[in-house]
Amino acid sequence: MLHSPRERLVATLAGIFGLVTLSLICVGLYGLMAFTVSRRMPEIGIRVALGATRSNVRWLVGRQALGIVLAGLGSGCLRRGSPACPPPASSHPFSTT
């Protein structure tokens, strides 16, 4: 439970920064996938001409997006566990020790 106005302010700012970060990640992933799909349009066209269904094409693109997301999550988890990025000294965010 947040008791002081300062704690509420810090929690609100952390939430806002988290939402901004999440939105930037989504925009970046969308841009990357749009670029990738635009580069693969000839390949997708050939696949459709040879009989690929919409679900096959969606799976092709979705699988690539899933791979990008999982690679980012994996590298983030590895980075978090590395000695170069140690865990915080205290689990309480307002601890002064």
C-alpha positions in Angstrom: 0.0 0.0 0.0 1.3 3.4 -0.9 1.3 5.8 2.0 3.0 9.0 1.0 2.3 11.3 -2.0 5.9 10.8 -3.1 5.4 7.0 -3.2 2.3 7.5 -5.3 4.0 9.9 -7.6 6.9 7.5 -8.2 4.5 4.6 -8.7 2.5 6.7 -11.2 5.6 7.8 -13.1 6.9 4.2 -13.2 3.6 3.1 -14.6 3.6 5.8 -17.3 7.2 5.1 -18.3 6.3 1.4 -18.5 3.3 2.1 -20.8 5.5 4.4 -23.0 8.1 1.7 -23.2 5.5 -0.9 -24.1 4.0 1.3 -26.8 7.5 1.9 -28.3 8.2 -1.8 -28.3 4.9 -2.4 -30.1 5.6 0.3 -32.7 9.1 -1.0 -33.3 7.9 -4.6 -33.8 5.2 -3.4 -36.1 7.7 -1.4 -38.2 10.1 -4.3 -38.3 7.4 -6.7 -39.4 6.0 -4.3 -42.0 9.5 -3.9 -43.5 10.1 -7.7 -43.5 6.8 -8.4 -45.1 7.3 -5.7 -47.8 10.7 -7.3 -48.6 9.1 -10.7 -48.8 6.1 -9.8 -51.0 7.5 -11.5 -54.1 8.0 -14.7 -52.1 4.5 -14.5 -50.6 3.0 -13.9 -54.0 4.7 -17.0 -55.3 3.5 -19.0 -52.4 -0.1 -17.8 -52.9 0.2 -18.6 -56.6 1.4 -22.1 -55.8 -1.7 -22.6 -53.6 -0.8 -21.4 -50.1 -3.8 -20.3 -48.1 -4.2 -17.2 -46.1 -3.6 -19.1 -42.9 -0.4 -20.5 -44.3 0.9 -17.0 -45.1 -0.3 -15.7 -41.7 1.6 -18.5 -40.0 4.7 -17.7 -42.1 4.7 -14.1 -41.0 3.5 -14.8 -37.4 6.2 -17.4 -36.8 8.8 -14.9 -37.8 7.3 -12.3 -35.4 7.1 -14.9 -32.6 10.8 -15.7 -33.2 11.7 -12.0 -32.9 9.7 -11.6 -29.7 11.1 -14.8 -28.2 14.7 -13.8 -29.1 14.2 -10.4 -27.4 12.7 -12.0 -24.3 15.5 -14.5 -24.2 18.2 -12.0 -24.6 16.6 -9.8 -21.9 16.4 -12.7 -19.5 20.0 -13.6 -20.2 21.1 -10.0 -19.8 19.2 -9.7 -16.5 21.0 -12.8 -15.1 24.4 -11.7 -16.2 27.0 -10.4 -13.7 27.1 -7.1 -15.7 23.5 -6.5 -14.6 23.3 -7.5 -10.9 20.0 -7.7 -9.1 19.0 -4.7 -6.9 20.4 -4.6 -3.4 17.0 -4.4 -1.9 13.7 -5.7 -3.1 11.9 -2.6 -1.7 12.0 0.2 -4.2 12.1 3.0 -1.5 14.8 1.5 0.6 17.6 3.9 1.5 20.1 1.2 2.5 
